[in-house]
Every structure is written in structure tokens, then in C-alpha cells.
Amino acid sequence: MTATLATKETPESAESGIRALIENWAEAVRSADVDRIMAFYADDVIAYDAIVQLRFVGKPAYRDHWAFCMSMCGGMIFDPGDITVSADGDVGFAHCLIRCGGVGPDGKEQASWMRMSAGYRRLAGQWKIAHEHFSAPFDMESGKALFELTP
């Protein structure tokens, strides 16, 4: 009887897998397909988004939020840039700046740069988003978000 050795994914291939997930997830967001978007999340996802509430716990709550966001943005703009990924084993992390918004009823683009960080877990052989955080910097004196900032 011969023993089989489990093949451990290298950090490079784990990073590659997460980068592919980010690319496919961003395309799903641009297509405004909420079911496709949600396929990238772990069932127990914890998310901190920049709007509406402090925290979303679990896929159903975050799905409702994504559906709300898609209803607000016609012609979705969602372009991650300067992505940094670190991964090893079944856990990974990424952060980037992401241009996010939509096209208004007047046909004009309404987008700004946001900050995004995410934690990933490999579940049943597939990378899933386990934690996500979107934010925008704000001015301490006025309390207003600084949407005009660019990288």
C-alpha cells in the first residue's frame, strides 16, 4: 500500500488564486449580477461597507446590501487597482484602492476612489471572501467624506 502525500499549495499559487477571484468578483460587480457576486463570499462573511450600516453579518444580510447598491448605481463602475495580495495555506489577505460608482440619470459618471481590504479562506478547495472592508477617508473638522481624492 502506498501513501499519497497531500499537495500543499505554494504561497505564489495561493496568491494567484486570490487574484483570479478578485478579477472575477470585480467583473461580477460590473455586471450587477447579485447572485454571481454572492458566489464569491463565505456563508459567514463579515463585511464593513462604507454606507448604510456599521456591519453586515452573513451572506443573506450582505446580499441584501449588494442588491441595494446595485439598485443605486446604473452602469456600474468598479475598478480595483494597485492590488496587494499575501496568502499561504488556506488563508489570504488583499488590499487595494478601488474606483467605485455608477452613471447617473443624466449620463454622467459618479465615481470615487475607495479603500478596500479583504480576508480570504479556502473552503472546500475554493477561495472565498470571509471578510471585506470598504471605506473612504473623511475630514475630521467637517465630518464630510473626501470623495474627490485620487491615487
C-alpha positions in Angstrom: 0.0 0.0 0.0 1.4 3.4 -0.9 0.7 6.5 0.9 -0.3 9.6 -1.0 1.0 13.0 0.1 -1.3 15.9 0.1 0.0 18.7 -2.2 0.2 22.0 -0.3 -0.4 25.0 -2.5 2.5 27.4 -2.6 2.1 31.0 -1.5 2.5 32.0 -5.1 -0.3 29.8 -6.3 -2.5 30.8 -3.4 -1.8 34.5 -4.4 -2.7 33.7 -8.0 -5.9 32.1 -6.9 -6.9 35.1 -4.9 -6.0 37.5 -7.7 -8.2 35.4 -10.1 -11.1 35.6 -7.5 -10.7 39.4 -7.3 -10.8 39.8 -11.1 -13.8 37.6 -11.4 -15.6 39.2 -8.5 -15.0 42.7 -9.9 -16.4 41.5 -13.2 -19.5 40.2 -11.4 -19.9 43.5 -9.7 -19.6 45.4 -13.0 -22.3 43.1 -14.5 -24.6 44.0 -11.5 -25.4 40.2 -11.1 -26.0 39.9 -7.3 -26.2 36.1 -7.4 -22.9 35.9 -9.2 -21.4 38.5 -6.8 -22.5 36.5 -3.8 -21.0 33.2 -5.1 -17.6 34.7 -4.1 -18.4 35.0 -0.4 -18.2 32.6 2.5 -21.5 31.9 4.2 -20.3 33.5 7.4 -18.8 36.6 5.8 -18.4 39.7 8.0 -18.4 43.0 6.0 -17.8 46.6 6.8 -19.1 48.7 3.9 -18.8 52.5 3.5 -22.5 53.1 3.5 -25.8 52.3 5.3 -24.7 50.4 8.5 -21.7 49.5 10.6 -21.5 45.8 9.8 -23.1 43.1 7.8 -23.0 39.5 9.3 -23.6 36.6 7.0 -24.3 36.1 3.3 -28.1 36.9 3.4 -27.5 40.3 5.1 -24.7 41.2 2.7 -26.7 40.0 -0.3 -29.5 42.5 0.6 -26.9 45.2 0.8 -25.3 44.3 -2.6 -28.8 44.3 -4.1 -29.4 47.8 -2.7 -26.1 49.1 -4.0 -26.8 47.7 -7.5 -30.2 49.5 -7.5 -28.4 52.8 -6.8 -25.8 52.5 -9.5 -26.8 52.4 -13.1 -23.8 51.4 -15.3 -21.6 50.1 -12.5 -18.0 51.4 -12.3 -15.9 49.0 -10.2 -12.2 49.0 -11.0 -9.7 47.7 -8.4 -6.1 49.0 -8.8 -2.8 48.6 -7.1 -3.8 45.2 -5.6 -1.5 43.7 -3.0 -2.1 40.0 -2.1 -0.5 37.9 0.6 -1.5 34.3 1.0 -0.3 31.0 2.4 -2.1 27.7 3.1 -5.9 28.3 3.4 -5.8 32.0 4.4 -5.1 35.1 2.4 -5.4 38.9 2.6 -5.6 41.6 -0.1 -5.9 45.4 -0.1 -6.3 47.9 -2.9 -7.8 51.2 -4.0 -10.9 50.7 -6.0 -12.8 53.2 -8.2 -16.4 52.7 -7.4 -19.7 54.3 -8.5 -22.1 54.4 -11.4 -23.6 56.5 -14.1 -26.3 59.0 -13.0 -29.6 59.5 -14.7 -28.0 62.4 -16.6 -25.5 60.0 -18.1 -22.6 61.5 -16.1 -20.2 59.3 -14.2 -20.5 59.5 -10.4 -17.5 57.6 -9.1 -14.8 58.0 -6.4 -11.9 56.1 -5.0 -12.4 53.9 -2.0 -10.2 51.8 0.1 -10.8 48.0 0.2 -9.2 45.3 2.3 -10.4 41.7 2.4 -9.6 38.4 4.1 -10.0 35.1 2.2 -10.3 31.5 3.3 -10.0 28.4 1.1 -13.2 26.4 1.8 -13.8 23.0 0.1 -10.9 23.8 -2.2 -12.2 27.2 -3.3 -11.1 30.7 -2.2 -14.0 32.7 -0.7 -14.2 36.2 0.7 -14.5 35.8 4.5 -14.1 39.5 5.5 -14.4 42.7 3.5 -14.0 46.3 4.4 -14.7 49.3 2.2 -14.0 52.9 3.4 -13.5 56.5 2.3 -11.3 58.9 4.2 -13.1 61.9 5.8 -12.3 65.3 7.0 -12.3 65.4 10.9 -13.5 69.0 11.1 -16.4 68.9 8.7 -17.3 65.2 9.0 -17.5 65.0 5.2 -16.2 62.1 3.2 -13.3 63.0 0.9 -14.6 61.6 -2.4 -12.5 63.8 -4.6 -9.2 62.3 -3.6 -7.2 60.3 -6.3 -4.3 58.0 -6.0 
